[in-house]
Amino acid sequence: MVIYLLCYLSVGLLLYNFENKKQKNQKLVIFICIMMLSLLAGFRNVSVGTDVGIYANGVYLTASKVSSIKELFDYLFHSSLHTINEIESAYLFVSFIGAKIFRSLFGPLFLTSLIINTGVFIGLYRIKEHLSYSTAIMVYCFMLYQNTYNLMRQWMAMAIIIYGIKYIYDRKLIKYVITVLIAMLFHRSAFIGISLYLIALYMEKPRNFSRQAVVVVGTVLGIVFFQPIVMALTSSGILTTKYLKYSVGNSVSLFWQELAVRVPAIAMCAVLYKPLKKSDEHHAFWFIIMFIEAAISQLHSVADIATRISGYFVVSRIIEMSLACKIGDQKHRMIAKSLVAAYIILYWFVMYIFLGYGDTYPYVFM
């Protein structure tokens, strides 16, 4: 527990000074923060994080034996192991490079985390005028960083999507589509990221309540009728039968734990809705995305893929809570930062330490 806290607080302190003193060496500060988190991920034991034992270690062991990336692809694509032969090529390439350069599991784990953290840090920096950068990174550290020890391939894709958020703001469709395509090289589910652009575009003109209501109602209906929709698309041939495995056959039911961890952030942004909307033109969009992410979390009762779908919307929590810490006078900002700090630290302790989410605690060095 201590190693995580020391790392997070060190990053927070560096970025606090970076944000308030407007240092000239901003790139160096960001680089140091990225390296701290990436090294922490790289030096972890195979028991820290579920995906390491499921496929990361297996891919590394194979990569360390072969002499070329083509040989690695040929071997794994013909592997009888379901969890290995479906791995995307970009992740295999990163693992191969890591195995050959560092000659230990540290290499793939470090490079994977380096890509994730670089995408998140730089992606948020590119839109820093729309948020409190130090707060955004602290939300990422306490709420999401340890989750990157699991869902590693998807987090690489998600980080690339986060990097591309600036293209949504600037309405650069071609560049955003290219970003999504690159993300799909790490995890095929990244195509979900295109929905962020489409929702933003739909809500742009006119910016009124009716369009927000359509998005919300459409999301709710999609969740309620998720199972029949998947079955209908499969029967019609639009989706292949493999998508049926994501449906577990139950009816939609409330997951109170999933709601409870999201309610404080949603409530805070709802209370501050008007000043947030006045302060930033993108607030209404991200507030709706927060609602969508919370709603999709309730799909766990009918679909195992819910976590993967909602992951592409989780950045809304980072942006909205950090925006809440940017508006108003100094007193308001201090109160907002104190509330956010209390929330994310409590979330971290309950989810990762007390409940042991993702098997990232205790931290064990390799």
N, C-alpha and C positions, 0 to 999 in steps of 0.2 A: 504493500500500500504506500509506503514511504517513497519508494522510487518513482511511482507515478506522480505523487504530489510534488516532489522536488522538481521533476521535469516540467510539469504544468505551470507551477508557480514561477519557475525560472523563465519560461517562455512568456508568461504574463508580465513579469517585471521588465523584461527586455522590450516588449511591445508597448508597455505603458510609457516608458521613457521615449521610445521611438515615436509614439503618437503625440505626446504632449510637448516634447522639446524640438520636434521637427528636425531630427538629426539628418545630417547630410549622407551618412552611411546607411541609409535605409535598406539597400539591397544586402549589405553584409549582415545586418541584424536579422532580416528574414531568412537568409541562408543559414545562420547559426541556429535559429529556431527549427528550421526544417531538418537540419542535420541532427539535432538533439532528439527529436521524435523518431527519426528514421533509424538512428543508431540504437535507440531503446528497443525498437521493434526487431532490429536485426540480431541483437544479442540475446533474444528470448529463447527459452528452451522449447523443444518440440511439443511439450505438454501445455504451453501457453497459447490458447487460441485453437478452436476446433479444426479449422481448415488445414492447419499444418500437418496433422496426422492423417487427414482424409486424402489429401492429394499433394500438398506442397513438398513434403519430405519425399514422397514417392517419385515425383517429377525430378527433384534434385538428384536423388540417387541414380536415376536413369541418365540424367544429363551429365553426371560426373563420369559415366562409363563410356558414353559415345564420343565419337571424334568430330562430328559435324551436326549442325542444326537439322539438316535433312535426315540424318540417321535417327535423330531424336523424334522427329515428326513421324517417320515411318514406323518406328517401334511403338510409339504411344497410340497412333491412329489404328493400329492393329491389336492393341491391348484388349484383353478380355475384361479388364476392369472398367466398369461403367463410369466411375468417377474420374478416370484418367483419359479415356479415349474421346470424351466430349469437351476437353479443355481447349480453349481458343488459342490460336497460333501466337498472338502477341505475348500472352503470358508465358508460353513455352519458350519463346525467344528470350524474354527477360530472365527466366530461370536458367536457361542455357548459359547466357552471358555471365550471370552471377556465379554459377557453379564453376565456370572456367577461370574467371578472374580471381575469386576469393577461395575457391576449392573447399568450401564448407557451406552448410545450410545458411550461415550468416549472409552469404551473397544474395541468394534469391529473396530472402526475407527483407534484407536491407534495401535492395533495389525496388522491390514491390512497394514498401513503405515510402521510399523516396519519391516515387512517381505519384503516389496518393497525396502525400503532404505537399509536394510542389504544386500539384493541380489545385488543391484547396487554398493554400496560402496565396498563390499568385492570382487565382481566380477571384478571390475575395478582395485582393489588393486592387485589381482592375476596376472594381466598383466601390472603392473605399469612400468616395464622396457620398455614397448612399447609406453608409452604416458607420458604427463605431468599430474600427478594425480590431483593436485589442479585445473588445468584448466578443466579437465574432469568433476570433481564434480561441478564446477561453470556452465559449459554448462548444466549439468543435472538440477541444481537448477533453473536457469533462463529460460530454454527452456522447461523442461519436468516435473519438480516436481509438479507444479500445475495441470498438466494433470493427475497426479496420483489420484487427488481428484475425477476424472471421470474414467471410464474404470477401476475401482478398481480391479476387478477380473482378467482382462487381464493384468494389470500392475504387479500383483503378479506373473503371469505366465512369463511375459517378464523379470522381475527381476531375476527369476530363470534361464532363458535362458542366461541372461548376466553373471550370476555366472558361467555358463558352457562354456563361451568363451575360457577359458584356455584349455579346452579339445579339442576344434577345433585346437588351435595352436599346441597342443601336439599330435594331430591325435589319440586321445583315443575315438574311436567310441562307444564302449560299455558304457563308463561312460557318454558320451554326450547323447546317446539314453535314458539312465536312467534319466538324467536331464530333457530331454524333456517330458518323461512320468510323472515325478513328476509335472512338470509345467502344464501338461494337467489336473491334478487333480483340478487345480484352474480355468483353462479356456481351453476348448477343442480346441480352435484355436491355441494353443501352438504347435500343430503338424507342423505348418508352420516353426517353428524354425529349423527343420531338414534340410530345404533347405540351411541354412547357411553352414552347414557341407558339403553338397553335392556340392555347388558352390565352396567352398574352395578346396575341393578334386579335382574337375574338373580342376580348374585353376592351380593346383600345378605342374603338369607335362604334357607337357612342359610349362614353364611360358612364353608364347609368346602372341603377340597381337591378333592372330587369335582366341584363346580361349576366350579372353576378349570380342572380337567382337561377338562371338556366344552367349554369355550370354546377352549382350546388345540387340542384334537383337531379340533374343528369348523373352526377356522381352517386347520389343516394340510390337512385333507381338501378344504376349499373351494379352496385353492390348487392342490393336485394335480389336482383335477378341474374347474378353472376353465373350461377351454375347452369340455369336453362340457356343462357346466352352461349356459354362455352359448348354445351351439348349441341345446340342448333348449328353453330359455326362448324363444329366437327362433322356433323351429319351432312352438311351441305358441301363439305370438302374444302372450305376456306381454311380451316385449321386441320392439322394432322392429328391422328389419334393420340400422339404422345402428350398432347395438352390435357387429355383427360386425367393423367396422373396427378395433375396439380389440384384437382378437385377431390376432396376427401369425403364427399357425400353427405355432409351434415347441412342443417339449415343455419341461416345467419343468426348468431347470438352475440350478445355484448361481451367484450373482453374488457372488464373493468380496469385491469392493470394497465392495459394499453391506453385506455382513456385517461386514467388518473395521472400518468406521467406527462401527458400532453395538455391537460386542462389548464395548469398554471400559465403556460406560455400563451395559449389561446385567449385566456381570460385577460391577461395583462394587455395584449394587443387589442382586444375588443374594447376595453375601458379607454384606451388611448387612441381609438380608431380615428377620430376627427383630427387631432393634432398630428398623428402620423400621416394621415392622408394629405394634410396641408403641407407637411414637411417634405414628403417624397411622393412623386407621382406613381411610383411602382408599388406603394403599400397595399392598395386594394387587391392587386394581383397576387402578391405574396400571402396576404391574409387568406384569400380563397385557397391557395395552394396548401397552406397550413391545415385548413379544414379538410381538404381532399386527403392529405397524408393521414390525418387522424381517422377519417372515415375508412380509408383503405385498410388501416390496421385492424379493423373489425372483420376483415375477410378471413382471418386466420381460422375461423370455424368451418369455412367451406373450401379454402384454397391454401395449400402450402406455399404458393408463390407470392402471397400477400406481402411478405417482408421484402422481396425483390422489387415488387411494384412500388411500394411506398418509399423505398430507399431513394428513388430519384426525386422525391418531393421533400425530403427531410432538410434540404438546404434552406427551405423557407423558415424553419425555426431559427437557424443561425442569423439570417438576414433580418427577420422581424424583431427578434429580441435585441439585436445589436442596434437596430434603428431606434428602438424605444430608448436606448441609452445615449442617443445623439441629440434628441430634440430637447427644447426647453432651456431654462437657465441652468446655472451650475448646480443649484440645490436640487432641481428636478433630476438632473443627470446622475448625481450622486445617489439619490434615493433609488432610481431605476437600476443603476449598476449594483447597488447593495441587494436589491430584490432578486436580480438575475443571478448574482453570485450565490446567494443562499439557495436558490432553486437548483442550479446546475451542480453545486457541491452535494446537496441532498440527493439529487438524482443519481450522481456518480456513486455515492456511498451505498444507496439502497440497491441499485441495479447491478453494479459490478462487484461491490465488496460483500454486501449482505446476501443478495440473491445469487451471486456468482454467474451473472449473465455472460455467456460466451467463453467461460473458462479462462478468463484473463487474469484472475486473482487466485492464489498469490503469484506474483511475478517471480519467475525462476530463470536465472542466467543459464545459457547453454553450457 
